[in-house]
Amino acid sequence: RAASHGNYIPALQRVQEVLGREQSASAQLLVVFLSDGAPSDHIERACLHGFQVWQDDVNGPIKPNGKSALINCPLAPGGQCRTAVQKAVKEDCTTLVRTLGDLFGRDRLYLTT
């Protein structure tokens, strides 16, 4: 069971840094994330309006399950900013994975969660 947040973006950047010297080698590269399969980078990221919409609203109501409600962006109703932040993180992760594949060869790199 996951115990804390797993941020993929800094991990993927570190993979590129550490494995960079393998770029010209003929080795196969295996990268494994021990994770629940979903990046948590969105937790710390602010929306385009500057609000961290995935953080607990310490001044907001407590939900029936005992957890705090999340911060709402007052400039985008209906959770639009939460969706946009998640989409941006997914796009950033995808770009980094594609970059790794381009650097090392998509036939040489295997990445799994």
Secondary structure, 3 states (H helix, E strand, C coil): CCCCCCCHHHHHHHHHHHHHHHCCCCCCEEEECCCCCCCCHHHCCCCCCCCCCCCECCCCCECCCCCECECCCCCCCCCHHHHHHHHHHHHHHHHHHHHHHHHHCCCCEEEEC
